[in-house]
């Protein structure tokens, strides 16, 4: 898995030229890409969500499209529509911005529920259907969606069916004083994103994704994941436990992390390191406990402490 490790290192090094001090988030975005999942970046305005998405896309050397979500955005504005050509006397499909390797859905929760639902087929099946005809999306396909959780007005909460399709939900947070100073100095004359060059291409991304699927997962690791997942379904503080899709993404993400760390096998530490980011957004805390300040992240952290780690020796 040295090829995966070196590939991941060069991509991270490229993105770090633009995003300062967020190595943990950058790593998890790349893990989600290698796990063939998607990422939801949820944080306050101005911390670099859109910049991170652009930096990832430019580093990968893949086709990139941005969708600026607004309440009046229509599904056809995303997936495309059939256009009648008068001189040819026939309809021709004009693909929308979803037809790209890397797609940024900016402020996704500002789109209407009808428009949000147009992303479901794209995220899960890598295809769109227009007027009964199915069109395949280019591979690799990686959706990065952003949303601002602070503003309650003019937004539409993402349905659970869509949230569950994201491999991870990540937050950047504020930079510390030194990191913010570095940002100010480096962007005095120009933005580092303008100088960023691709370090890979779409074909290589597909090859790396195939390598990640070959990472070995033992029965002990499978059982460990299932104990964590089933504990979320038994927890009395939760209205909704983690889905089977959650367990699948946790395994795939662990495979990607193992490969990025130079291993061809998954260990329990891979599961523990990723469980909160993969599972916390898939569970729903009951209102009475949510009112007391309990979060999904806290519940998953407690479950990880409760479930014994298997001995791999």
C-alpha positions in Angstrom: 0.0 0.0 0.0 3.0 2.3 -0.4 1.6 3.7 -3.6 -1.6 4.7 -1.8 0.4 6.3 1.0 2.7 8.3 -1.3 -0.3 9.3 -3.5 -2.2 10.5 -0.4 0.8 12.4 0.9 1.3 14.3 -2.3 -2.4 15.3 -2.5 -2.3 16.4 1.2 0.9 18.4 0.7 -0.8 20.2 -2.2 -4.0 21.0 -0.3 -2.0 22.2 2.7 -0.5 25.0 0.6 -4.0 26.5 0.6 -5.7 25.3 3.8 -3.5 26.1 6.8 -3.6 23.9 9.9 -6.5 21.6 9.1 -4.6 18.4 8.4 -7.1 16.2 10.2 -10.0 17.5 8.0 -8.0 17.3 4.8 -7.1 13.7 5.6 -10.7 12.8 6.2 -11.9 14.4 3.0 -9.3 12.3 1.1 -10.4 9.2 3.0 -14.0 9.9 2.0 -12.9 10.2 -1.6 -11.0 6.9 -1.5 -14.0 5.2 0.2 -16.1 6.3 -2.7 -18.3 8.4 -0.4 -19.2 12.1 -0.2 -18.5 14.8 2.4 -20.7 17.4 4.1 -18.8 20.4 5.4 -20.8 22.0 8.1 -19.5 25.1 9.8 -19.9 28.9 10.2 -19.2 31.2 7.2 -15.7 32.2 6.3 -13.7 29.4 7.8 -12.7 27.9 4.4 -15.3 25.3 3.4 -15.5 26.4 -0.2 -11.8 27.0 -0.5 -11.1 23.5 0.8 -13.4 22.0 -1.8 -11.7 24.0 -4.6 -8.2 23.0 -3.4 -9.1 19.3 -3.3 -10.6 19.5 -6.9 -7.6 21.4 -8.3 -5.1 19.1 -6.6 -6.8 16.0 -8.1 -6.7 17.4 -11.6 -10.3 16.3 -12.2 -13.2 18.1 -13.8 -14.9 20.4 -11.3 -18.3 22.2 -11.2 -19.8 24.3 -8.6 -23.5 24.5 -7.8 -24.6 27.6 -5.8 -27.8 26.4 -4.1 -30.6 28.9 -3.7 -34.3 28.5 -3.0 -35.3 29.0 -6.6 -32.8 26.4 -7.9 -34.6 23.6 -9.9 -33.6 20.0 -10.2 -33.0 20.5 -14.0 -30.5 23.2 -13.1 -28.4 20.5 -11.4 -28.9 17.3 -13.4 -29.7 18.8 -16.9 -32.7 18.8 -19.2 -33.8 17.9 -22.7 -33.7 20.8 -25.1 -35.6 20.8 -28.4 -33.5 21.6 -31.4 -35.7 23.3 -33.9 -33.4 22.8 -36.9 -32.9 19.1 -36.1 -36.5 18.5 -35.1 -35.5 16.4 -32.0 -34.7 16.7 -28.3 -31.1 16.6 -27.1 -30.0 16.1 -23.5 -28.0 19.0 -22.1 -26.2 17.8 -19.0 -26.1 20.0 -15.9 -23.2 20.8 -13.6 -23.6 17.5 -11.7 -21.7 15.9 -14.7 -18.2 16.4 -13.3 -15.7 14.4 -11.2 -15.7 16.8 -8.3 -18.9 18.7 -7.6 -19.3 21.4 -4.9 -22.9 22.0 -3.8 -22.4 25.2 -1.9 -25.0 26.1 0.8 -26.9 22.9 0.0 -29.5 23.5 2.7 -30.7 26.6 0.8 -32.0 24.5 -2.0 -35.7 23.4 -1.8 -36.5 19.8 -0.8 -37.4 19.0 -4.4 -34.1 20.2 -5.6 -32.2 18.4 -2.8 -33.9 15.2 -3.7 -32.4 15.4 -7.2 -29.0 14.6 -5.6 -30.1 11.3 -4.1 -29.7 9.2 -7.2 -26.4 11.0 -8.1 -24.8 10.3 -4.7 -25.8 6.6 -4.4 -25.9 5.3 -7.9 -23.6 7.7 -9.8 -26.3 8.4 -12.4 -29.3 10.6 -13.2 -32.6 9.8 -14.9 -34.3 12.4 -17.1 -37.6 11.6 -18.9 -37.1 7.9 -18.3 -33.5 7.9 -19.7 -30.6 7.1 -17.4 -27.2 8.9 -17.9 -24.1 7.7 -16.1 -22.0 10.3 -14.2 -18.2 10.5 -14.9 -16.0 8.5 -12.5 -14.7 9.2 -10.1 -17.6 11.2 -8.8 -17.2 13.0 -5.5 -19.7 15.4 -4.0 -18.6 18.0 -1.5 -21.6 19.8 0.1 -21.4 22.8 2.4 -23.9 24.2 4.8 -24.1 26.9 7.5 -25.9 25.5 10.6 -26.2 29.0 12.2 -28.8 30.7 10.0 -32.3 29.3 10.6 -34.1 31.4 8.0 -34.2 30.7 4.3 -32.9 27.2 4.7 -34.3 23.7 4.4 -33.1 20.9 6.7 -31.5 18.0 4.8 -33.7 14.9 5.1 -32.2 11.9 6.8 -32.1 9.9 3.6 -29.8 12.5 2.1 -27.6 13.0 5.2 -27.1 9.3 5.4 -25.6 9.3 1.9 -22.6 11.4 3.1 -19.7 9.3 4.2 -18.6 12.0 6.7 -19.8 15.2 8.2 -16.8 17.5 9.0 -16.2 20.8 10.6 -13.2 23.1 10.1 -13.5 25.4 13.1 -11.6 28.6 13.7 -7.8 28.7 13.0 -5.6 29.5 16.0 -3.7 32.8 16.1 -0.6 31.6 14.4 -2.5 29.8 11.6 -4.6 32.9 11.0 -1.6 35.1 10.8 -0.1 32.8 8.2 -3.3 33.0 6.2 -3.1 36.8 6.3 0.5 37.0 5.2 0.2 34.4 2.4 -2.9 36.1 0.9 -1.6 39.7 1.1 -0.7 39.7 -2.6 -2.4 36.7 -4.1 -4.5 33.6 -3.2 -2.5 30.3 -2.9 -5.3 28.6 -4.8 -4.3 30.5 -7.9 -0.9 28.9 -7.9 -2.0 25.4 -7.0 -1.2 22.7 -9.6 -2.7 19.2 -10.1 -0.6 16.4 -8.6 -2.8 13.5 -10.0 -5.6 12.8 -12.4 -9.0 11.0 -12.6 -7.5 7.8 -13.9 -5.0 7.6 -11.0 -7.8 8.3 -8.5 -9.8 5.4 -9.9 -6.8 3.1 -9.6 -6.1 4.2 -6.0 -9.8 3.6 -5.1 -9.5 0.0 -6.5 -6.4 -0.5 -4.4 -8.2 0.6 -1.2 -11.0 -2.0 -1.8 -8.3 -4.7 -1.6 -7.3 -3.8 2.0 -7.9 -6.8 4.2 -10.6 -6.7 6.9 -10.6 -9.5 9.5 -13.7 -11.0 11.1 -12.7 -9.4 14.4 -12.9 -5.9 12.9 -16.2 -6.7 11.2 -17.6 -7.8 14.6 -16.2 -4.8 16.3 -18.0 -2.5 13.8 -21.2 -4.4 14.2 -21.1 -4.1 17.9 -20.7 -0.3 17.6 -23.5 0.0 15.1 -25.9 -2.2 17.0 -25.2 -0.3 20.2 -26.5 2.9 18.5 -29.7 1.0 17.8 -30.2 -0.1 21.4 -29.3 3.2 23.0 -32.4 4.6 24.8 -31.2 8.2 24.2 -31.5 7.8 20.4 -34.6 8.0 18.2 -32.6 6.6 15.3 -29.5 4.4 15.2 -26.9 4.1 12.5 -27.9 2.5 9.3 -26.3 -0.4 7.4 -25.0 2.2 5.0 -23.2 3.6 8.0 -21.4 0.3 8.8 -20.5 -0.1 5.2 -19.0 3.4 5.0 -17.1 2.9 8.3 -15.4 -0.2 6.9 -14.6 1.5 3.6 -13.2 4.5 5.3 -11.1 2.3 7.6 -9.7 0.6 4.6 -8.8 3.9 3.1 -7.1 5.1 6.3 -5.2 1.9 6.6 -3.9 2.2 3.0 -3.0 5.9 3.6 -0.9 4.8 6.7 0.9 2.2 4.6 -1.0 -0.9 5.8 -2.8 -3.6 3.7 -5.0 -4.5 6.6 -7.5 -2.7 8.9 -6.9 -2.4 12.7 -9.4 -1.4 15.4 -7.6 2.0 15.7 -8.8 2.8 12.2 -12.4 2.2 13.2 -12.0 4.3 16.4 -10.4 7.2 14.6 -13.2 7.5 12.1 -16.3 6.3 13.9 -17.4 9.8 15.1 -17.1 11.5 11.7 -18.8 8.6 9.9 -21.6 7.8 12.4 -22.5 10.9 14.4 -24.6 12.5 11.6 -26.6 9.3 11.1 -28.1 9.1 14.5 -30.8 11.2 16.0 -30.7 12.2 19.7 -34.1 12.3 21.4 -35.3 15.9 22.0 -35.3 15.6 25.8 -31.6 14.7 25.7 -30.8 17.1 23.0 -32.2 19.9 25.1 -29.7 18.9 27.8 -26.9 19.5 25.3 -26.2 15.9 24.3 -24.9 15.5 20.8 -24.4 12.6 18.4 -20.7 13.0 18.6 -20.8 12.5 22.4 -23.0 9.5 22.1 -20.6 7.8 19.6 -17.6 8.7 21.8 -19.3 7.0 24.8 -20.2 3.9 22.8 -16.5 3.7 21.7 -15.5 3.7 25.4 -18.2 1.1 26.2 -17.4 -1.5 23.4 -14.2 -3.4 24.1 -11.5 -3.2 21.5 -10.7 -6.7 20.0 -7.2 -8.1 20.5 -5.7 -8.6 17.0 -2.7 -10.6 18.2 
